Amino acid sequence: MDQVKRAGREVETETNRGMRERDGHDLGDDIENAGDEVKKDLGNIGDDLRRGGREVEQGLDDELHDRQNTSR
């Protein structure tokens, strides 16, 4: 699912960039493009952090399960 969200963010960023360029280019376009890139990157970082948290949580659950089974 994270890959789908990443692809969607990339499409959104590129679409915005293209729409801004259709009427010429100015400094405001550069600023808005930079903002779009930051938004996209922060979304991707959030996905990475959530995925990492889930992996750590799963590892801890597995370890707890293993300890409970060996103490019986």
PyMOL CGO cylinders between C-alpha atoms (Angstrom):
from pymol import cmd
from pymol.cgo import CYLINDER

trace = [
    CYLINDER, 0.00, 0.00, 0.00, 2.86, 2.37, 0.77, 0.3, 1, 1, 1, 1, 1, 1,
    CYLINDER, 2.86, 2.37, 0.77, 4.13, 2.02, -2.81, 0.3, 1, 1, 1, 1, 1, 1,
    CYLINDER, 4.13, 2.02, -2.81, 0.72, 3.02, -4.14, 0.3, 1, 1, 1, 1, 1, 1,
    CYLINDER, 0.72, 3.02, -4.14, 0.69, 6.07, -1.90, 0.3, 1, 1, 1, 1, 1, 1,
    CYLINDER, 0.69, 6.07, -1.90, 4.22, 6.99, -3.02, 0.3, 1, 1, 1, 1, 1, 1,
    CYLINDER, 4.22, 6.99, -3.02, 3.23, 6.70, -6.67, 0.3, 1, 1, 1, 1, 1, 1,
    CYLINDER, 3.23, 6.70, -6.67, 0.16, 8.82, -6.05, 0.3, 1, 1, 1, 1, 1, 1,
    CYLINDER, 0.16, 8.82, -6.05, 2.24, 11.52, -4.38, 0.3, 1, 1, 1, 1, 1, 1,
    CYLINDER, 2.24, 11.52, -4.38, 4.68, 11.49, -7.28, 0.3, 1, 1, 1, 1, 1, 1,
    CYLINDER, 4.68, 11.49, -7.28, 1.87, 11.85, -9.82, 0.3, 1, 1, 1, 1, 1, 1,
    CYLINDER, 1.87, 11.85, -9.82, 0.31, 14.67, -7.82, 0.3, 1, 1, 1, 1, 1, 1,
    CYLINDER, 0.31, 14.67, -7.82, 3.62, 16.54, -7.58, 0.3, 1, 1, 1, 1, 1, 1,
    CYLINDER, 3.62, 16.54, -7.58, 4.39, 16.17, -11.29, 0.3, 1, 1, 1, 1, 1, 1,
    CYLINDER, 4.39, 16.17, -11.29, 0.84, 17.15, -12.28, 0.3, 1, 1, 1, 1, 1, 1,
    CYLINDER, 0.84, 17.15, -12.28, 1.03, 20.30, -10.16, 0.3, 1, 1, 1, 1, 1, 1,
    CYLINDER, 1.03, 20.30, -10.16, 4.40, 21.15, -11.66, 0.3, 1, 1, 1, 1, 1, 1,
    CYLINDER, 4.40, 21.15, -11.66, 3.07, 20.71, -15.19, 0.3, 1, 1, 1, 1, 1, 1,
    CYLINDER, 3.07, 20.71, -15.19, -0.02, 22.81, -14.53, 0.3, 1, 1, 1, 1, 1, 1,
    CYLINDER, -0.02, 22.81, -14.53, 2.08, 25.66, -13.18, 0.3, 1, 1, 1, 1, 1, 1,
    CYLINDER, 2.08, 25.66, -13.18, 4.34, 25.63, -16.23, 0.3, 1, 1, 1, 1, 1, 1,
    CYLINDER, 4.34, 25.63, -16.23, 1.50, 25.92, -18.75, 0.3, 1, 1, 1, 1, 1, 1,
    CYLINDER, 1.50, 25.92, -18.75, 1.15, 29.69, -18.28, 0.3, 1, 1, 1, 1, 1, 1,
    CYLINDER, 1.15, 29.69, -18.28, 4.86, 30.48, -18.08, 0.3, 1, 1, 1, 1, 1, 1,
    CYLINDER, 4.86, 30.48, -18.08, 7.34, 30.30, -15.26, 0.3, 1, 1, 1, 1, 1, 1,
    CYLINDER, 7.34, 30.30, -15.26, 7.90, 32.61, -12.31, 0.3, 1, 1, 1, 1, 1, 1,
    CYLINDER, 7.90, 32.61, -12.31, 9.40, 32.58, -8.82, 0.3, 1, 1, 1, 1, 1, 1,
    CYLINDER, 9.40, 32.58, -8.82, 6.06, 31.63, -7.27, 0.3, 1, 1, 1, 1, 1, 1,
    CYLINDER, 6.06, 31.63, -7.27, 6.09, 28.42, -9.32, 0.3, 1, 1, 1, 1, 1, 1,
    CYLINDER, 6.09, 28.42, -9.32, 9.49, 27.51, -7.90, 0.3, 1, 1, 1, 1, 1, 1,
    CYLINDER, 9.49, 27.51, -7.90, 8.28, 28.10, -4.35, 0.3, 1, 1, 1, 1, 1, 1,
    CYLINDER, 8.28, 28.10, -4.35, 5.11, 26.06, -4.86, 0.3, 1, 1, 1, 1, 1, 1,
    CYLINDER, 5.11, 26.06, -4.86, 7.09, 23.26, -6.53, 0.3, 1, 1, 1, 1, 1, 1,
    CYLINDER, 7.09, 23.26, -6.53, 9.49, 23.17, -3.57, 0.3, 1, 1, 1, 1, 1, 1,
    CYLINDER, 9.49, 23.17, -3.57, 6.52, 22.99, -1.19, 0.3, 1, 1, 1, 1, 1, 1,
    CYLINDER, 6.52, 22.99, -1.19, 5.04, 20.10, -3.16, 0.3, 1, 1, 1, 1, 1, 1,
    CYLINDER, 5.04, 20.10, -3.16, 8.36, 18.23, -3.00, 0.3, 1, 1, 1, 1, 1, 1,
    CYLINDER, 8.36, 18.23, -3.00, 8.60, 18.75, 0.77, 0.3, 1, 1, 1, 1, 1, 1,
    CYLINDER, 8.60, 18.75, 0.77, 5.01, 17.54, 1.24, 0.3, 1, 1, 1, 1, 1, 1,
    CYLINDER, 5.01, 17.54, 1.24, 5.70, 14.46, -0.89, 0.3, 1, 1, 1, 1, 1, 1,
    CYLINDER, 5.70, 14.46, -0.89, 8.94, 13.66, 0.93, 0.3, 1, 1, 1, 1, 1, 1,
    CYLINDER, 8.94, 13.66, 0.93, 7.38, 14.08, 4.38, 0.3, 1, 1, 1, 1, 1, 1,
    CYLINDER, 7.38, 14.08, 4.38, 4.54, 11.76, 3.40, 0.3, 1, 1, 1, 1, 1, 1,
    CYLINDER, 4.54, 11.76, 3.40, 7.03, 9.15, 2.24, 0.3, 1, 1, 1, 1, 1, 1,
    CYLINDER, 7.03, 9.15, 2.24, 9.09, 9.53, 5.43, 0.3, 1, 1, 1, 1, 1, 1,
    CYLINDER, 9.09, 9.53, 5.43, 5.91, 9.06, 7.49, 0.3, 1, 1, 1, 1, 1, 1,
    CYLINDER, 5.91, 9.06, 7.49, 5.15, 5.85, 5.60, 0.3, 1, 1, 1, 1, 1, 1,
    CYLINDER, 5.15, 5.85, 5.60, 8.70, 4.60, 6.22, 0.3, 1, 1, 1, 1, 1, 1,
    CYLINDER, 8.70, 4.60, 6.22, 8.47, 5.38, 9.94, 0.3, 1, 1, 1, 1, 1, 1,
    CYLINDER, 8.47, 5.38, 9.94, 5.11, 3.63, 10.28, 0.3, 1, 1, 1, 1, 1, 1,
    CYLINDER, 5.11, 3.63, 10.28, 6.42, 0.58, 8.42, 0.3, 1, 1, 1, 1, 1, 1,
    CYLINDER, 6.42, 0.58, 8.42, 9.52, 0.50, 10.63, 0.3, 1, 1, 1, 1, 1, 1,
    CYLINDER, 9.52, 0.50, 10.63, 7.37, 0.79, 13.75, 0.3, 1, 1, 1, 1, 1, 1,
    CYLINDER, 7.37, 0.79, 13.75, 5.19, -2.09, 12.62, 0.3, 1, 1, 1, 1, 1, 1,
    CYLINDER, 5.19, -2.09, 12.62, 8.26, -4.23, 11.96, 0.3, 1, 1, 1, 1, 1, 1,
    CYLINDER, 8.26, -4.23, 11.96, 9.69, -3.48, 15.42, 0.3, 1, 1, 1, 1, 1, 1,
    CYLINDER, 9.69, -3.48, 15.42, 6.34, -4.16, 17.05, 0.3, 1, 1, 1, 1, 1, 1,
    CYLINDER, 6.34, -4.16, 17.05, 6.03, -7.48, 15.21, 0.3, 1, 1, 1, 1, 1, 1,
    CYLINDER, 6.03, -7.48, 15.21, 9.55, -8.43, 16.26, 0.3, 1, 1, 1, 1, 1, 1,
    CYLINDER, 9.55, -8.43, 16.26, 8.77, -7.66, 19.89, 0.3, 1, 1, 1, 1, 1, 1,
    CYLINDER, 8.77, -7.66, 19.89, 5.53, -9.64, 19.71, 0.3, 1, 1, 1, 1, 1, 1,
    CYLINDER, 5.53, -9.64, 19.71, 7.43, -12.61, 18.24, 0.3, 1, 1, 1, 1, 1, 1,
    CYLINDER, 7.43, -12.61, 18.24, 10.08, -12.38, 20.95, 0.3, 1, 1, 1, 1, 1, 1,
    CYLINDER, 10.08, -12.38, 20.95, 7.47, -12.24, 23.71, 0.3, 1, 1, 1, 1, 1, 1,
    CYLINDER, 7.47, -12.24, 23.71, 5.65, -15.21, 22.18, 0.3, 1, 1, 1, 1, 1, 1,
    CYLINDER, 5.65, -15.21, 22.18, 8.92, -17.19, 22.02, 0.3, 1, 1, 1, 1, 1, 1,
    CYLINDER, 8.92, -17.19, 22.02, 9.75, -16.38, 25.66, 0.3, 1, 1, 1, 1, 1, 1,
    CYLINDER, 9.75, -16.38, 25.66, 6.30, -17.46, 26.81, 0.3, 1, 1, 1, 1, 1, 1,
    CYLINDER, 6.30, -17.46, 26.81, 6.59, -20.76, 24.95, 0.3, 1, 1, 1, 1, 1, 1,
    CYLINDER, 6.59, -20.76, 24.95, 10.07, -21.56, 26.31, 0.3, 1, 1, 1, 1, 1, 1,
    CYLINDER, 10.07, -21.56, 26.31, 9.13, -20.76, 29.93, 0.3, 1, 1, 1, 1, 1, 1,
    CYLINDER, 9.13, -20.76, 29.93, 6.37, -23.39, 29.99, 0.3, 1, 1, 1, 1, 1, 1,
]
cmd.load_cgo(trace, "trace")
